[in-house]
Amino acid sequence: MAKIEFVDQTMRDGQQSLWGMRMQAGMALPITPYIDRAGYRVVDLTGSSMFEVLIKYCREDPWAGLDLLINSMPNSRVRAGMRANACVTFAVTPDAIMDLWVRRLAAHGIRSYWIYDVLYNIDKMHRLAKVAKESGAEVAAAINFTMSPAHTDEYFAARAAELSASPDVDTILIYDTAGSLMPERVASVVSSIRSGANGKPIEIHSHNITGLSPITYLEAVKHGVTILHTASRPLANGASMPSTEIMLRNLDLLGHTHSLDTDLLEVIAEHFTRVGTTYGFQLGVPNEFDLSAYEHQIPGGMTGTLRNQLIQHRMADRLDDVLNETAVVRKELGYPGMMTPFSQLVGTQAVLNIVTGQRYSVIPDEVIKYAVGHYGKPVAPIELDILDRISTAPRYKDIVENPPAQPTLEELRHEYGDISDDELLLQAVVPIHDIDRMRASGSIRLDFPTLSSPELNFVRELMQLTRAKKLELLMENASIELER
Amino acid sequence: MAHVAVVDQTLGQGQHVLWNDRLGTNMILPIAAILDRVGYKAIDRVSQSTFSGYKGRFDEDPWEELRLLTRSFRHTPIRASVRCPAIVENSALPEAVMELWVRKLCEYGVKSFCLYDPLHDHVDQIVRLAAIAARNGCEVVTAVFFTEDSVHTDSLYADIAKKLTSSSDISGLVIWDIAGVLTPMRVRSLVPAILEQVPKNLEILSHNVIGISPVTYLEGLSRSVQTIHSCCRPLANGSSLPSIEVTLHNLQLAGHSFEIRQDLLLQVADHFRKIAERADLPIGKMSEYDLYAFEHQLQGGISHFLQTELGPKRQGEMDKVLIEMALVRKELGYPPMVVPFSTMIQEIALSNILTKERYAQPNDTLLRYVSGYYGNSAGPIDSAVEVAIKDSLGRKASATTTVEPQASLTMLRNQHKQLSEEEFITRCLRGGAGSASVAESAVGERAPFTSSAELDQITSIIRQAKIRSVDIETGEISISLLR
C-alpha cells in the first residue's frame, strides 16, 4: 500500500476550470491558514493567465494578492505554472522574460513550478528548471496526455526520459487536460512514463470531464503514481479535477495512507461553497459520462469559446461541425496536444474553415508560425498539402522573415523604461491601459463578505434597489424589517 | 454495431428510487401521448409499488391508471415488472393471487412482463406466470440481480440464467444492476458467460450510483446486449438509471443505431422538470465515483433509512454501520440488497453496532430469511450466525417462519366476496395499511401545473377577480375574460 500525497488545485485549476479565474485573493484569504495546515504536498496557486484575468477583469494587483496569499501560508510549498516558451500570448515570449518570471515569482515566495510545452522544447524546459533551482524550488515537468496515433506509449516514455535527465527536474507530471486518459489506458501510459522517469515521483492531473478520473487516479496509484491533483469539493468535478474528499475515501478503502487533515477539508469546502454561492460562481458537479471527450479531446472551457465564436458569425447551429472539423484540423497539423496555444490555434482554424466554407482559405498568423516552427517541432509531420496551402498564405513570407526575437534582459529593461521588474512583467502580459485601470481602482480588496443563505443575497439586492423608507419581508422561516 | 432498443424507466424505476413512488397518474397523462411516440421498446410503469405505492397515492386507483395509460400508449407496450412472489409486509403473496394479478394485468392491456425473484429461486412460479402472460400475447422477460461478491461468479450467473430462461415463454433476460457496481470490466466476462448458456435477448438495467453505468451499457452493447434501460434526464442518474439523452448521444458516437425520436425527448424532460418543480420533488444528480458502493451495494448509495435512524448526532457512526452491513451481508450468504433484505440487513447492522452484541435481536424478516421462507440464499449462511439466530428462533413462535400451504383462489376470495377482482388484488398488494381506502379510489386527470407562467397568472386571476371583464396583455398574447 502506498503513501499518497496531494497537490491542491482548489485555488488554481479548480477555479480556472469552474470560476473562469475570477477568484480574488480576498475570497481565499480567510481560509488559506486552514489550507496551510491541511497537509498538502504542494498548493498550486498561480500562473500568468491568472495575472492577466486579475488585472483585466478583477482590477486587482496580482503581485499584491500573491504576497498576501503566500504570507498566509507559511508552512506550504506554493506552486506556479508556466508554458516553457510563452506567457499569456499565443505567440512566443522571449527567454529573458520567461527567466525573469521564474525569478520574480521566486522572490515573491513561489517554491514549486510546473512547466509544460506540448511540443517539448526540452532545452527551454530544462533552462527554466535550472533557473527555478536558484531559489531551491521544486520542478514538475509535464507530459500532456492526449490520444493520437503519434502519442504512443513509447513517445511518452521518450519524453519522460528526456525531461527527467535534468537534475533540476524533480517530478514528472501526467497532465490530462481533456480527461481523455481512460482507466484502461492508464496501466501502459504510467508504466512507460515510469520507465523513463529515472526513479522520479510521478504526479497526475486529470480533468474529470467524463466522471471517470477517480478511476484513472486509482489505476495510476496501482501502477506507481504517488501524487494526485485534486480540489476541494465545491471546486472539483465537471471541468475540474476529482474532489480531494472522494479520493481520500477511495484510497482509505483500498488501504493507502495519506497525511491530510480531513476535519480541515470540511471547513475549506464550506468556505468555498459560501464564496461560490454568494458571488454567483458555479459549484462543481460530476458530469454524465460522454464519449465525446475521447472524440474531440477539447479542453473543458474551450467548447464554450468555440460556441461564442460561432454565435458572432451567427452560426451557432454548426457547433457539431466545428467539433468534427477540430479533430480533422488537429490531425492535419500533426496532432499537437490540445493545450494552450494549440487548442486555440486548432479550434480557431476549424471555426474559420466552417464559417468561410472553404478550408484554409483564411489562415491565422499563429497557424503559420506553428507551421514554420516558431513554437518548436510538431509531434507528427504536418500534412503536405496543408503545408502547401499555408505556404501560399499572404502573411507567410512576412512571418518566415521575422522569427521571434530573443532580446536580452538588459535590452528589455531599456525598452520598457525605468520600471521595476514586476511592473515589466505585468506590461509584458497585458496592455498598459489595463494596468492603469487596475491601479486606478485602488488598493486590493480584502473584504468579501459571504452570505449564509440565498435569502440574504436577496435582502442585499433589495437594499441596493429600493428607495422606500421601510421594507418588510416575510419568508417561510424568517421575517425581516428594513428601515432607513 | 448493434441496433439498440430502449426500455423507458422514467415512470418505473426512475420515479421509484428518486421520488419514492410519488409520480401520480395525473402527472403522466399530459405527456403520455408523446412518450408513446418516442419509440421505446417498452415503457415500464406497473409494479407492486405502483399498486401499493406511496401513502399519498392511496386515493389513486392503479387499475384506472392502467385504463387511462393504455388509452394513450397506442404504439408502445406498457411493461409490468412483477416480483414473484410479491412480498407484502414481509410475507409472500399466495401464488393464486399472483396468477389472478397477471391475468388481470393482461386484460387491462399490459403487453410486456419482467417476472423476477431477487433470490433467483421461485423458478416454477415464474414459469407458470410466464405461461399465463405468453398465452395472452405478451412479451415475457426475467431478471438476474447483479451483486459483486465472492459467490456471484460468472458461472453461477450463467447457471442461474439458464435455469430462469428454460421456458420457451421467456424471450429475454434483464441483467439488473441494482447498486451500480457492474463494471465495464466485469461485463466483458459476465455477458459472454451468460450468452453461452442463454441464447436470448439480453437487457441491462444499471442504477448509475457511481457514474459508470453509461460505460457499462456501451461495453454490454459491444458484446451483444440488445436492450438498455434509461430515464429522461430529470429522473435519471444518482440512484436512478443513466439518462436517455446521454445514452443516445454515446450510442451515436460509438456507431450504434436506434429508432428513437430524439426531438421529442426535450418535451418529455421539460414536462418532468416542471412536475419536479411544482411538486417539490428532487431532480436526479450525478454522483462521484465512490468505492463504498461496492461495500454496501445499496441501491441509491447512502441509505436514508440509516441517516434517519442514526439521527444528526450519530452520523459519524455511518461508516461503521456501512462496513458492518457488508459483513452481515456476507454472513447471510450475499442476498441482493432489495426489499425486504436491504431493510433487514440495515436493521441488523444498526443493532449490531448500537447494542455491541451481534445478532442479539433478530427480527421476523431475518428469522424467515434463514429458515428459507423467501427461498434459498445464494451463498451459505455463516454457521455461527445461524446458531445464534436459531437460538433466538427457538424462543420465538415458529409460526413466523412456516410457509403456509398455498391457498386456492376460491378459498381466498371467500373471505372477500363483496370485492371486485380488481379491488381484491389491490387490497392484497397493499396489505393492511391500504385496505380501507380502495373503495374511494379515483384518479385526478389534471396535472398539477399549467404549461406557462402566463396561464398560471390567468388561473389565479380567474379565481380572484370579481369584476365582470378582465383584459390581459402580455408580450405575445392578449386575453379577454368576461363573465
Interface residues (C-beta under 8 A of the other chain):
Chain A: G211 L212 P214 I215 L218 N237 P242 S243 I246 R249 N250 L253 L254 V285 P286 N287 E288 F289 D290 L291 S292 E295
Chain B: G211 I212 S213 P214 V215 L218 N237 P242 S243 V246 H249 N250 L253 A254 K285 M286 S287 E288 Y289 D290 L291 Y292 E295
